[in-house]
Amino acid sequence: MKQVRENPESGLAITIAATKVDGIVLSLTPNSHSYNYRSAVLFGYGSLVEDVEEKVWAMELVTNSVVPGRWDHTRTPPDKAEMASTTILKVKVVNGSGKIRTGGPGDEKKDTEREDLLQRVWTGVVPMWESVGEPVAGGEGRVEDIPEHVRAFRDDTNKVNEKYAKTSAVEKA
């Protein structure tokens, strides 16, 4: 954070990368195995968010990006200590790239012409997706029933993730 404070006009150079694996692609030969995935890399400059209103807005966005609607079902706004202990960076993206791999195996011609190999080796995609489990009540809260916004998050997330992984196993991007 020291670099961000020392260079407020240009900001701190930042790289953000993310990858999500959607399946394991099994081919006729290990050298042709692959993954179905989505990935992105962003390059930019970060600056501190110091305006209280903007900081609270960013905190709400982050909270609701984890579980939609969660901000409204908690004690908000954050108190003075929580605000002081939280740093928010605003990133100005200047460049980026993304890559998606979907579909089944891409075997080499020399292998697809070998009938013995085709008869002996299973090929295909093992879809993978992130699954959200059954919520478990805990902590100091006395509410036992799982709130609807939490159940909806679980159900919707599981449906979307499973559908995407299975679809990407058979469709080319």
One Martini backbone bead per residue (centre of mass of N, CA, C, O) as a GRO file, in nm:
protein
  173
    1MET     BB    1   0.053   0.066  -0.013
    2LYS     BB    2   0.287   0.260  -0.029
    3GLN     BB    3   0.298   0.287  -0.343
    4VAL     BB    4   0.017   0.409  -0.374
    5ARG     BB    5   0.065   0.664  -0.195
    6GLU     BB    6   0.327   0.768  -0.361
    7ASN     BB    7   0.138   0.713  -0.653
    8PRO     BB    8  -0.158   0.848  -0.718
    9GLU     BB    9  -0.145   0.920  -1.030
   10SER     BB   10  -0.060   0.614  -1.134
   11GLY     BB   11  -0.016   0.389  -0.948
   12LEU     BB   12  -0.034   0.045  -0.918
   13ALA     BB   13   0.092  -0.217  -1.057
   14ILE     BB   14  -0.138  -0.465  -1.200
   15THR     BB   15  -0.214  -0.821  -1.176
   16ILE     BB   16  -0.488  -1.022  -1.299
   17ALA     BB   17  -0.575  -1.369  -1.233
   18ALA     BB   18  -0.791  -1.629  -1.391
   19THR     BB   19  -0.916  -1.973  -1.334
   20LYS     BB   20  -1.142  -2.221  -1.486
   21VAL     BB   21  -1.230  -2.549  -1.448
   22ASP     BB   22  -1.447  -2.778  -1.664
   23GLY     BB   23  -1.232  -3.012  -1.758
   24ILE     BB   24  -1.119  -3.336  -1.853
   25VAL     BB   25  -0.911  -3.429  -2.126
   26LEU     BB   26  -0.923  -3.749  -2.285
   27SER     BB   27  -0.698  -3.923  -2.474
   28LEU     BB   28  -0.507  -4.150  -2.648
   29THR     BB   29  -0.277  -3.960  -2.534
   30PRO     BB   30  -0.114  -3.788  -2.291
   31ASN     BB   31  -0.011  -3.550  -2.485
   32SER     BB   32  -0.339  -3.477  -2.547
   33HIS     BB   33  -0.416  -3.384  -2.299
   34SER     BB   34  -0.661  -3.174  -2.119
   35TYR     BB   35  -0.849  -2.869  -2.073
   36ASN     BB   36  -1.128  -2.713  -1.966
   37TYR     BB   37  -1.144  -2.347  -1.989
   38ARG     BB   38  -1.115  -2.028  -1.809
   39SER     BB   39  -0.933  -1.719  -1.889
   40ALA     BB   40  -0.767  -1.429  -1.725
   41VAL     BB   41  -0.591  -1.112  -1.794
   42LEU     BB   42  -0.503  -0.818  -1.608
   43PHE     BB   43  -0.400  -0.476  -1.669
   44GLY     BB   44  -0.290  -0.217  -1.428
   45TYR     BB   45  -0.406   0.045  -1.197
   46GLY     BB   46  -0.388   0.120  -0.857
   47SER     BB   47  -0.619   0.278  -0.625
   48LEU     BB   48  -0.730   0.436  -0.363
   49VAL     BB   49  -1.018   0.426  -0.167
   50GLU     BB   50  -1.139   0.720   0.023
   51ASP     BB   51  -1.424   0.738  -0.025
   52VAL     BB   52  -1.678   0.637   0.167
   53GLU     BB   53  -1.906   0.582  -0.037
   54GLU     BB   54  -1.732   0.412  -0.236
   55LYS     BB   55  -1.640   0.199  -0.030
   56VAL     BB   56  -1.920   0.090   0.044
   57TRP     BB   57  -2.002   0.015  -0.242
   58ALA     BB   58  -1.770  -0.192  -0.284
   59MET     BB   59  -1.843  -0.376  -0.045
   60GLU     BB   60  -2.119  -0.452  -0.154
   61LEU     BB   61  -2.027  -0.582  -0.419
   62VAL     BB   62  -1.850  -0.800  -0.295
   63THR     BB   63  -2.059  -0.936  -0.116
   64ASN     BB   64  -2.272  -0.991  -0.357
   65SER     BB   65  -2.064  -1.171  -0.525
   66VAL     BB   66  -2.085  -1.411  -0.332
   67VAL     BB   67  -2.388  -1.333  -0.213
   68PRO     BB   68  -2.672  -1.254  -0.317
   69GLY     BB   69  -2.807  -1.011  -0.090
   70ARG     BB   70  -2.628  -1.004   0.177
   71TRP     BB   71  -2.604  -0.709   0.268
   72ASP     BB   72  -2.921  -0.688   0.355
   73HIS     BB   73  -2.853  -0.947   0.577
   74THR     BB   74  -2.687  -0.735   0.751
   75ARG     BB   75  -2.472  -0.539   0.925
   76THR     BB   76  -2.536  -0.210   0.825
   77PRO     BB   77  -2.293  -0.040   0.819
   78PRO     BB   78  -1.987  -0.018   0.868
   79ASP     BB   79  -1.779   0.047   1.100
   80LYS     BB   80  -1.506   0.225   1.183
   81ALA     BB   81  -1.313  -0.023   1.216
   82GLU     BB   82  -1.385  -0.162   0.947
   83MET     BB   83  -1.304   0.070   0.764
   84ALA     BB   84  -1.002   0.089   0.866
   85SER     BB   85  -0.942  -0.235   0.794
   86THR     BB   86  -1.021  -0.147   0.495
   87THR     BB   87  -0.905  -0.202   0.162
   88ILE     BB   88  -0.951  -0.027  -0.149
   89LEU     BB   89  -0.915  -0.102  -0.493
   90LYS     BB   90  -0.880   0.074  -0.789
   91VAL     BB   91  -0.894  -0.046  -1.129
   92LYS     BB   92  -0.718   0.039  -1.419
   93VAL     BB   93  -0.770  -0.093  -1.720
   94VAL     BB   94  -0.534  -0.144  -2.010
   95ASN     BB   95  -0.530  -0.466  -2.023
   96GLY     BB   96  -0.606  -0.789  -2.191
   97SER     BB   97  -0.686  -1.149  -2.157
   98GLY     BB   98  -0.838  -1.442  -2.314
   99LYS     BB   99  -0.932  -1.797  -2.253
  100ILE     BB  100  -1.091  -2.078  -2.426
  101ARG     BB  101  -1.170  -2.427  -2.356
  102THR     BB  102  -1.347  -2.658  -2.558
  103GLY     BB  103  -1.435  -2.982  -2.573
  104GLY     BB  104  -1.277  -3.239  -2.703
  105PRO     BB  105  -1.064  -3.428  -2.828
  106GLY     BB  106  -0.726  -3.386  -3.003
  107ASP     BB  107  -0.614  -3.600  -3.208
  108GLU     BB  108  -0.387  -3.753  -3.384
  109LYS     BB  109  -0.372  -3.907  -3.682
  110LYS     BB  110  -0.179  -4.142  -3.600
  111ASP     BB  111  -0.396  -4.239  -3.382
  112THR     BB  112  -0.676  -4.247  -3.550
  113GLU     BB  113  -0.548  -4.488  -3.745
  114ARG     BB  114  -0.554  -4.679  -3.488
  115GLU     BB  115  -0.754  -4.939  -3.414
  116ASP     BB  116  -0.632  -5.049  -3.149
  117LEU     BB  117  -0.666  -4.780  -2.996
  118LEU     BB  118  -0.972  -4.729  -3.042
  119GLN     BB  119  -1.049  -5.011  -2.890
  120ARG     BB  120  -0.883  -4.945  -2.598
  121VAL     BB  121  -0.937  -4.624  -2.568
  122TRP     BB  122  -1.066  -4.389  -2.371
  123THR     BB  123  -1.257  -4.099  -2.463
  124GLY     BB  124  -1.294  -3.763  -2.318
  125VAL     BB  125  -1.499  -3.594  -2.070
  126VAL     BB  126  -1.456  -3.458  -1.740
  127PRO     BB  127  -1.659  -3.292  -1.573
  128MET     BB  128  -1.625  -2.972  -1.395
  129TRP     BB  129  -1.755  -2.840  -1.077
  130GLU     BB  130  -1.869  -2.615  -0.867
  131SER     BB  131  -1.994  -2.686  -0.536
  132VAL     BB  132  -2.266  -2.617  -0.325
  133GLY     BB  133  -2.351  -2.673  -0.017
  134GLU     BB  134  -2.504  -2.726   0.268
  135PRO     BB  135  -2.606  -2.524   0.489
  136VAL     BB  136  -2.457  -2.415   0.811
  137ALA     BB  137  -2.523  -2.335   1.109
  138GLY     BB  138  -2.364  -2.057   1.301
  139GLY     BB  139  -2.245  -1.915   1.560
  140GLU     BB  140  -2.433  -1.653   1.727
  141GLY     BB  141  -2.665  -1.705   1.574
  142ARG     BB  142  -3.035  -1.795   1.602
  143VAL     BB  143  -3.075  -1.879   1.312
  144GLU     BB  144  -3.176  -2.180   1.156
  145ASP     BB  145  -3.294  -2.091   0.907
  146ILE     BB  146  -3.248  -2.077   0.580
  147PRO     BB  147  -3.221  -1.840   0.373
  148GLU     BB  148  -3.332  -1.779   0.060
  149HIS     BB  149  -3.071  -1.639  -0.058
  150VAL     BB  150  -2.893  -1.888   0.007
  151ARG     BB  151  -3.044  -2.111  -0.142
  152ALA     BB  152  -3.043  -1.975  -0.421
  153PHE     BB  153  -2.742  -1.964  -0.453
  154ARG     BB  154  -2.690  -2.264  -0.445
  155ASP     BB  155  -2.881  -2.359  -0.671
  156ASP     BB  156  -2.785  -2.172  -0.901
  157THR     BB  157  -2.484  -2.238  -0.900
  158ASN     BB  158  -2.508  -2.543  -0.956
  159LYS     BB  159  -2.657  -2.525  -1.225
  160VAL     BB  160  -2.463  -2.345  -1.385
  161ASN     BB  161  -2.199  -2.509  -1.350
  162GLU     BB  162  -2.296  -2.779  -1.467
  163LYS     BB  163  -2.393  -2.683  -1.744
  164TYR     BB  164  -2.126  -2.566  -1.845
  165ALA     BB  165  -1.946  -2.819  -1.822
  166LYS     BB  166  -2.120  -3.002  -2.008
  167THR     BB  167  -2.124  -2.817  -2.258
  168SER     BB  168  -1.805  -2.788  -2.292
  169ALA     BB  169  -1.764  -3.098  -2.371
  170VAL     BB  170  -1.926  -3.055  -2.675
  171GLU     BB  171  -1.838  -2.757  -2.725
  172LYS     BB  172  -1.715  -2.511  -2.924
  173ALA     BB  173  -1.575  -2.183  -2.898
   0.00000   0.00000   0.00000
